[in-house]
Amino acid sequence: MAVIKVGINGFGRIGRRVFRLLLDHPGIEVVAINDIADAKTLS
C-alpha cells in the first residue's frame, strides 16, 4: 500500500491535534508544516 504524504497548513490548536493523530497512522506521512511562526516558537 502506498503511503499518503500530507502537509499541514497552520500549526495552531487544530494543526497540532491533527499532527498528533497522524503520527499514529502508519499509512500517512507528514512531510511539511507551514505556519507564520518560526520552528523554535512552535516547538
N, C-alpha and C positions, 0 to 999 in steps of 0.2 A: 504494500500500500504506500502511496506517495505521501510525503509529509507536506502539510499545508503551511506555507510561510505567511505570516501576518505582520503588520506594523500597527502600532498604537499611536494615534494622534491625540495627544494630551495625556498628561500623567498626573491628573488630579485624583480626586477620590474615586471616580469610576474607572479611570485608566489603571490605577494601581490595583483595584479589585479584579479587573479583567486579567491583568498580568498574572496575579496570583492564581487565578483559576486556570489560565493557560499553561502554567508551569507544570500542573499535574496531568495535563492531557498529552499523551505520547504522540498523537498524530498531528500536533500543531507546534510550530516553532516560531517564537517571536524574534524577528530579525531586525526590527527598528522601533525606537520610541522617539516621538517628536514632541517637544514641549518648548515653551518660551524661556524657561529657566535653564541654567547650566546643570551639568551632571552632578556637581558637588552639592548643589542645593536640593536636588531631587533625591539624593541617597540618604 
